[in-house]
Amino acid sequence: MDFTLLNAPEYVIDNIEKLKKIWFERCELIENNQKGFYSRHLLLILHDLREEILNNKNRFSQNAYGRKFFKIQFSGYCGFKKEQIDELDKIRKSWTVEVNQELYFITEALSDNKTKFELDDILILIKRIEPKLTSENSFIKVTELLYEKILEKDLNYIQVEFLVDTIIILFNAKGMLELKSRLDEQFQKFEDITTYPDQNNLYPALFGSPLKDAKSIDEYKEELKKYYDSSTIKQRLNFLKQIYCLEPQTYKVIFKITGVELKNKINIGNVELYRPKIDGQYIRKNEILSITVEDNSDYCVAVDIQGVDSKFMKIKAQKMAERTIAVLSTRNRKDQAIILSSDWVICDSQGEIRAFSFKGRDKSHTIYNLQNNKERLGQWISSEDTCHPTVAKWLTSIDWYRRATEASQSSEEILNSWFAVEKFSEDSKIICKKLPEISDALKNKKKIFKENIDLWLDGDGIRTVQLTSCFE
């Protein structure tokens, strides 16, 4: 029987309340990167193993302990495990049954025994596994398992926590970060529908709720009540799948900037620096937000980005804006800084506001008008994290350079500048094999300088730079 919130047994309602609490706690844990078993979730372990092989292959191949660690983690998800399995392994295997063979091959490649599989084969296997685990069918499987747990009289907390972690990590992988209230919204009761900010309207949170359109408020209330009362518990869980499968739409994330003068608009890739009072505004006013970042500043930054989650889009857009500013930067520490505000607005192609935040906290950046290579740099900046490895190194280097230009201390500026240059070296490990000879004049003037350089050296070259002094 498909229960609704009106006719479900008391223990099912109680399980839903427990589930909502678990959901919120797990969201907090994962969002804040706190310690927990979720860090050894298969989706995260696959990522870590790939990084080990790509960035540290030779050392990892000789590290028996490291290979054993990953093998143990994967064995909890494999159906071939022969020893007695616990409740957690049972629910794990139920979810990964479709990729069981690939997981078995990975454990073989990690084994100390010689097999037909090598470390390079693992990368191919991971490439096959991840699309299956993040697919719509995989998400449906998780929600079905969670529904079964809700109907059990004794809620298995360990299994439910794993299933909740899986859903959260799957959402995160799709760029959906605002999740704390998602489950509460899908189990919202009709009497809990908010009327804020317009007391003469209703703002339902349950996915798929009918729109008011031209209905009277009484007609709308009646329609909403029918929809809420008829939505079964299974349907409400399935709404999470509908949200997971939403297609990303294109939006503009707009920040205000101060402390700069622009003669014309500057467009670099998906990033635009413009003068809203002269070049025009993108945001349309509404009854909720009558004053926006465009009204409070002579200059703004607008970033075109695709997504379904405002928090994710804001983070990605801010990174792209910061990188653009860093590329255009000529700032010295004594120069006046340009401010990229933490206040932001997200609007659609029609200018309708979809999300906003006004916090009043600012962060410093400096820019100038770029003359050359705007098209190429724009493609790199707008590529986000999907790009050629060399471009990825360049983007990371730009991030370090930005930190250097914003540094308040000369030692911090030198260190971050060094890291920016280091990213262009081979494997980001060695800058040079041999340091130039130090002149006698420099040795006499700064005797400690030579001693510090000796501390930087490690075997074949400079591995880690640790500045203990700063010299003018």
C-alpha positions in Angstrom: 0.0 0.0 0.0 1.2 3.5 -0.9 0.7 5.5 2.3 0.2 9.3 2.4 1.1 11.5 5.3 -2.6 11.3 6.3 -3.0 7.5 6.5 0.5 6.2 7.2 1.0 4.2 10.4 2.5 6.1 13.4 5.8 4.3 13.1 6.2 5.3 9.5 5.5 9.0 10.4 8.1 8.6 13.2 10.6 7.1 10.8 10.1 10.1 8.4 10.8 12.5 11.3 14.0 10.5 12.1 15.0 10.5 8.4 14.6 14.3 8.2 16.9 14.7 11.2 19.5 12.3 9.8 19.3 14.2 6.5 20.0 17.6 8.1 22.8 16.2 10.2 24.5 14.5 7.2 24.1 17.6 5.1 25.9 19.6 7.8 28.6 17.0 8.2 29.4 16.8 4.4 29.0 20.5 3.7 31.5 21.4 6.5 34.0 18.5 5.6 33.8 17.1 9.1 35.2 13.7 9.9 32.8 10.8 9.2 32.4 7.5 7.4 31.0 9.4 4.4 34.6 10.2 3.4 35.1 6.6 2.5 32.0 6.4 0.3 32.6 4.7 -3.0 32.0 7.8 -5.1 34.7 9.6 -3.2 37.1 6.7 -3.0 36.9 6.3 -6.8 37.9 9.9 -7.1 40.8 9.5 -4.6 42.1 6.4 -6.3 42.1 8.1 -9.8 44.0 11.0 -8.3 46.6 8.7 -6.8 47.2 6.9 -10.1 47.3 10.1 -12.2 49.5 12.1 -9.9 51.5 9.6 -8.0 51.5 6.4 -10.0 55.1 5.1 -9.5 55.1 5.7 -5.7 51.6 4.2 -5.4 52.5 1.1 -7.3 55.2 0.4 -4.7 53.0 1.2 -1.7 51.5 -2.1 -0.6 49.8 -0.4 2.3 48.1 2.2 0.1 46.9 -0.4 -2.4 45.6 -2.6 0.5 43.7 0.4 2.0 41.8 1.0 -1.3 41.2 -2.8 -1.8 39.5 -3.0 1.7 37.3 0.0 0.9 36.2 -1.5 -2.4 35.6 -5.0 -0.9 32.6 -3.6 1.1 30.8 -2.9 -2.1 31.6 -6.1 -4.0 29.4 -9.1 -4.1 32.3 -11.6 -4.2 33.3 -10.9 -0.6 33.1 -14.3 1.1 33.4 -13.6 4.8 30.4 -12.7 6.9 29.0 -9.3 5.9 27.4 -6.7 8.1 24.2 -4.7 7.6 26.1 -1.8 6.0 27.8 -4.0 3.4 24.4 -5.5 2.5 22.9 -2.1 1.6 26.1 -1.1 -0.2 26.0 -4.2 -2.4 22.3 -3.7 -3.1 23.2 -0.3 -4.6 26.4 -1.4 -6.6 25.1 -4.6 -8.1 25.3 -3.2 -11.6 29.0 -2.4 -11.3 30.0 -5.5 -9.2 32.2 -7.0 -12.0 34.2 -3.7 -12.5 34.7 -3.3 -8.8 36.1 -6.9 -8.6 38.5 -6.1 -11.4 39.7 -3.0 -9.5 40.4 -5.1 -6.4 42.4 -7.6 -8.6 44.5 -4.7 -10.0 45.2 -3.5 -6.5 46.2 -7.0 -5.3 49.8 -7.9 -4.5 49.4 -11.0 -6.7 50.3 -10.6 -10.4 47.1 -10.5 -12.4 46.1 -9.5 -16.0 45.0 -6.1 -14.6 47.4 -3.1 -14.0 47.0 0.3 -12.5 46.3 1.9 -15.9 43.3 -0.5 -16.3 41.8 1.0 -13.1 41.4 4.3 -14.8 39.4 2.7 -17.6 37.3 0.8 -15.0 36.6 4.0 -13.0 35.5 5.7 -16.3 32.9 2.9 -16.8 31.8 2.8 -13.2 31.1 6.5 -12.4 28.5 7.1 -15.1 26.5 4.1 -13.9 26.7 5.1 -10.3 25.6 8.7 -11.0 22.9 7.8 -13.5 19.1 8.3 -13.0 18.7 4.5 -12.5 21.3 4.5 -9.7 19.5 7.4 -8.0 16.1 5.6 -8.3 17.7 2.5 -6.8 18.8 4.5 -3.7 15.4 6.1 -3.2 13.7 2.7 -3.5 16.0 1.3 -0.9 15.4 4.3 1.4 11.6 3.9 0.9 11.9 0.3 2.0 13.8 1.4 5.2 11.1 3.9 6.0 8.4 1.2 6.0 10.4 -1.0 8.5 9.2 -0.8 12.0 12.7 -0.6 13.4 14.7 2.0 11.4 18.2 0.9 10.6 20.2 4.0 11.3 23.5 2.8 9.7 21.8 1.8 6.5 19.7 5.0 6.3 22.8 7.1 6.9 24.6 5.5 4.1 21.6 5.9 1.7 21.3 9.6 2.7 25.0 10.1 2.2 24.8 8.6 -1.2 21.9 10.9 -2.2 23.7 14.0 -0.9 27.0 13.1 -2.7 25.1 12.3 -5.9 23.4 15.8 -5.7 26.8 17.4 -5.0 28.3 15.7 -8.1 25.5 17.3 -10.2 26.4 20.7 -8.8 23.5 20.8 -6.3 24.7 22.1 -2.9 21.6 23.6 -1.2 20.2 20.5 0.2 19.5 20.9 3.9 15.8 21.8 3.4 15.2 19.5 0.4 13.8 16.6 2.3 11.7 18.8 4.6 10.3 20.4 1.5 9.2 17.1 0.0 7.6 16.0 3.2 5.9 19.4 3.8 2.3 19.3 5.1 -0.3 21.6 3.7 -0.7 23.5 6.9 3.0 24.3 6.9 3.0 26.1 3.6 4.4 29.6 4.1 2.7 32.8 3.1 5.9 34.9 3.3 6.5 37.5 1.9 2.9 38.1 0.5 0.3 37.2 3.1 -2.3 37.0 0.3 -0.4 34.2 -1.5 0.9 30.7 -0.8 4.4 29.5 -1.5 4.4 25.7 -1.6 7.7 23.8 -1.3 6.6 20.3 -2.5 8.0 19.6 -5.9 5.4 19.8 -8.7 2.9 21.9 -6.8 0.4 23.6 -9.0 0.8 27.3 -9.8 -1.7 30.0 -8.8 -2.1 31.6 -12.2 -5.5 33.3 -12.4 -7.1 31.4 -9.6 -8.5 33.1 -6.5 -6.7 32.4 -3.3 -9.5 30.1 -2.0 -9.4 28.1 -5.3 -5.6 27.9 -5.1 -5.7 26.7 -1.5 -8.2 24.0 -2.4 -6.1 22.8 -5.3 -2.9 22.7 -3.2 -4.6 20.8 -0.4 -5.7 18.1 -2.8 -2.2 17.8 -4.3 -0.6 17.6 -0.8 -3.1 15.2 0.6 -2.9 12.8 -2.4 0.9 12.8 -2.7 2.1 9.4 -1.3 5.3 9.0 0.7 6.8 7.1 -2.2 5.9 9.9 -4.6 7.4 12.5 -2.3 10.7 10.5 -2.2 10.6 10.2 -6.0 10.4 13.9 -6.3 14.1 13.9 -5.2 14.8 12.1 -8.5 12.9 14.7 -10.4 15.0 17.4 -8.8 18.2 15.3 -9.5 17.3 15.1 -13.2 16.5 18.8 -13.7 18.3 20.2 -16.8 20.7 23.0 -16.1 19.6 26.4 -17.3 21.7 29.5 -18.2 21.7 32.3 -15.7 23.7 35.5 -14.9 25.4 35.8 -11.5 26.0 39.5 -10.9 28.4 41.0 -8.4 29.1 44.7 -7.8 32.7 46.1 -8.0 34.0 49.4 -6.7 37.3 51.3 -6.9 37.8 51.0 -10.7 37.0 53.1 -13.8 36.0 51.5 -17.1 35.7 53.4 -20.3 33.9 50.5 -22.0 32.5 47.1 -21.3 35.1 44.3 -21.0 34.0 40.8 -22.1 36.3 37.8 -21.5 34.6 34.5 -22.1 31.5 34.2 -20.0 32.6 37.1 -17.8 31.5 40.7 -18.4 32.7 43.9 -16.6 30.2 46.7 -17.3 28.6 50.0 -16.2 25.0 49.3 -15.4 24.0 53.0 -15.4 25.5 53.5 -18.9 25.5 50.1 -20.6 22.1 49.0 -19.2 20.9 46.7 -16.4 20.2 42.9 -16.6 18.0 42.7 -13.5 14.3 43.4 -13.5 12.9 44.9 -10.3 10.1 43.1 -8.4 8.0 43.5 -5.3 10.4 41.5 -3.2 13.7 43.2 -4.3 13.4 46.8 -5.4 17.1 47.7 -5.1 19.8 45.4 -6.5 23.6 45.3 -6.8 23.3 47.2 -10.1 21.6 50.1 -8.4 24.3 50.4 -5.7 27.4 50.4 -7.9 28.7 52.2 -11.0 30.4 49.0 -12.1 29.4 45.3 -12.0 30.6 41.9 -13.0 28.2 39.5 -14.7 29.0 35.8 -15.2 27.0 33.6 -17.5 26.8 30.1 -16.0 24.6 27.0 -16.2 23.1 25.2 -13.2 20.0 24.5 -11.1 21.4 25.3 -7.7 22.0 29.0 -6.7 24.8 28.2 -4.2 26.7 26.1 -6.7 26.3 28.8 -9.4 27.4 31.5 -7.1 30.6 29.6 -6.1 31.5 28.8 -9.7 30.7 32.3 -10.9 32.8 33.9 -8.1 35.8 31.8 -9.0 35.5 32.8 -12.7 35.1 36.4 -11.8 38.1 36.2 -9.4 40.3 34.5 -12.1 39.3 37.2 -14.7 40.3 39.9 -12.2 43.5 38.1 -11.5 44.3 37.9 -15.2 43.8 41.6 -15.6 45.6 42.5 -12.4 48.5 44.9 -12.2 48.1 45.8 -8.6 51.0 46.5 -6.2 50.3 46.1 -2.5 50.3 49.9 -2.1 47.8 50.5 -4.9 44.1 51.0 -4.2 42.2 47.8 -4.3 39.1 47.0 -6.4 36.3 45.4 -4.4 34.4 42.4 -5.6 31.4 42.4 -3.3 30.1 39.2 -1.6 26.6 40.6 -2.4 25.2 38.9 -5.5 22.0 38.4 -7.6 21.1 35.5 -10.0 18.7 36.3 -12.8 17.5 34.4 -15.8 17.6 35.5 -19.5 14.5 37.6 -18.9 16.1 39.4 -15.9 13.8 37.7 -13.4 15.5 37.3 -10.0 16.0 33.7 -9.0 18.3 34.1 -6.0 20.2 36.8 -4.2 22.3 37.5 -1.1 23.2 40.8 0.6 25.8 40.3 3.4 27.8 43.5 3.2 31.2 41.8 3.3 33.8 42.6 0.6 36.9 41.0 -0.8 39.7 42.9 -2.6 40.8 42.5 -6.2 42.6 44.6 -8.8 42.1 44.8 -12.6 43.2 46.6 -15.8 41.9 46.6 -19.4 43.3 43.6 -21.2 44.3 44.3 -24.8 45.5 40.9 -26.2 44.4 37.2 -26.2 41.0 38.0 -24.8 39.3 35.2 -26.7 41.7 32.5 -25.7 41.9 33.6 -22.0 38.1 33.9 -22.0 37.7 30.2 -23.2 40.1 29.1 -20.5 38.5 31.0 -17.6 35.0 30.0 -18.7 36.0 26.3 -19.0 35.6 26.0 -15.2 37.1 22.5 -14.3 36.7 20.7 -17.6 39.8 21.7 -19.6 43.2 20.5 -20.9 45.6 19.7 -18.0 47.9 22.5 -19.1 45.1 25.0 -18.9 44.1 23.6 -15.5 47.7 24.3 -14.3 47.4 27.8 -15.7 44.1 28.4 -13.8 45.6 27.1 -10.6 48.6 29.3 -11.1 46.3 32.3 -11.6 44.5 31.5 -8.3 47.9 31.6 -6.5 48.9 34.8 -8.3 45.6 36.4 -7.2 46.4 35.5 -3.6 49.9 37.1 -4.1 48.4 40.4 -5.5 46.0 40.5 -2.5 48.7 39.7 0.1 49.1 42.3 2.8 52.6 41.0 3.8 55.6 40.9 1.5 56.5 37.4 2.7 53.1 36.1 1.8 53.3 37.9 -1.6 56.6 36.2 -2.3 55.4 32.8 -1.2 52.2 32.9 -3.2 54.1 34.2 -6.3 56.5 31.3 -5.9 53.6 28.8 -5.8 52.1 30.5 -8.9 55.4 29.9 -10.8 55.8 26.4 -9.4 52.5 25.2 -11.0 54.1 25.5 -14.4 57.0 23.2 -13.5 57.0 19.5 -14.3 54.5 17.7 -12.0 54.6 20.9 -9.8 57.5 19.4 -7.8 60.8 20.7 -9.1 61.5 24.3 -10.2 65.2 23.8 -11.0 67.9 21.2 -10.5 70.6 23.7 -9.6 70.5 27.1 -7.9 72.8 29.9 -9.3 76.0 30.7 -7.3 75.5 33.3 -4.7 77.9 36.3 -5.0 80.4 37.1 -2.3 78.7 40.5 -1.8 75.4 38.8 -1.1 77.0 36.2 1.2 78.7 38.9 3.2 75.6 41.1 3.4 73.1 38.3 4.2 74.9 35.4 5.6 71.7 33.7 6.6 70.5 33.8 3.0 72.8 30.8 2.0 71.7 28.8 5.1 68.0 29.3 4.2 68.6 28.1 0.6 70.3 25.0 1.8 67.2 24.2 3.8 65.0 24.4 0.7 67.0 21.8 -1.1 65.9 18.1 -1.0 67.7 15.6 -3.1 67.2 16.4 -6.8 65.9 19.9 -6.4 63.5 22.2 -4.6 60.5 20.2 -3.4 59.0 22.5 -0.7 59.6 26.2 -0.2 59.4 27.5 3.3 60.4 31.1 3.7 61.6 31.9 7.2 62.9 35.4 6.4 62.1 38.1 3.9 64.8 40.2 2.3 64.3 43.6 0.7 
